[in-house]
Amino acid sequence: MAEATENKIGAKIRTVLRIAPHPEQDGDGFIPSSFSRMVAVPANTHYNPHDYEKYTGKKKILVICTEERYLTMANDKDFSTGNHPVETLLPMMHFAQAGFEMELCTPTGDPVQFEMWAMPERDEHVAEYYKANFGKFQEPKSLHSVAVSLNNDSPYIAVFIPGGHGAMLSLPEDEDLAKIIQWTKKQDIYLITLCHGPAALLSTKDANPYKGYSICAFPDSVDKMAPKIGYLPGPMPWCLGEKLTAAGFKIVNKRANGMVKKDRKLVTGSDPKSANALGKLATDCILAELKDREPPTLDGAE
């Protein structure tokens, strides 16, 4: 009885201080508290357009997204998640600016799920790109259809796996994704991911082709702190960093500070603040790779 009363009082205090997670209006989960969104969800991004040498060839970038919306926390409350819009859209905007066509897929071909509460409401660049490509996010391919079609002549020059807590749902266990990651490494092309996106790398299990690589990922310490300010409605069901470390990755960042890391052809970022830098670095790397492979496909190449 006393414990229940204490919990009710604590809940009221969290509500008054605006640190209680909000029940979402169009579903059964929770979105981050007003306070945590004020702290961690900026209205603008660090997107910085760049004048790339345009690619005019036929190679594409494969973008692997999540179709899952709810992450069940350790206390059985559902966090309304998906792919983080900034982590997804900013790198894609850089790829598009450089002339790359992108092909989207999700595990079963269901629409891409976004953390719409994290959409930067005052960023016109992001809003325009999302609106222009909304239809593509609604009709992705399935991972299986991509995995069974892969061969040495497949059109992909890079694979991009955006973050958001939704990347921790189904992707780490997906056998088709594991095949795509193994193919990516075998083809010696770039794999790009950030924040919670590296959870997808766990799909390869003991056959991890990137074992020993140095990467950035969202810190477990921040996820463990997040329920205290209402960003998450409860403790995480499992810790991303712990599993990545156990799988043989070397995580180089301790904070969510916008860090990016390139280790051979694996390009990673720590959090949403790294999205712009990650997009530019990855785009530069892919263009440089293509200049060696396909000299005539870049505007101005001799």
Secondary structure, DSSP 8 states (H G I E B T S, - for coil): -HHHHHHHHHHHHHHHTT-S-EE-TTSSSEE--HHHHHHH--SS----------B-SS-EEEEE-----EEE-TTS-EEE-SB-HHHHHHHHHHHHHTT-EEEEEESSS----B-GGGS-TT-HHHHHHHHHTHHHHHS-EEHHHHHTT--TT-SEEEEEE--SGGGGSSGGG-HHHHHHHHHHHHHT-EEEEETTGGGGGGGGGGG-TTTT-EE----HHHHHHGGGGTSSSS--SS-HHHHHHHTT-EE--SS-S--EEEETTEEEESSGGGHHHHHHHHHHHHHHHHHHH-GGGBTT--
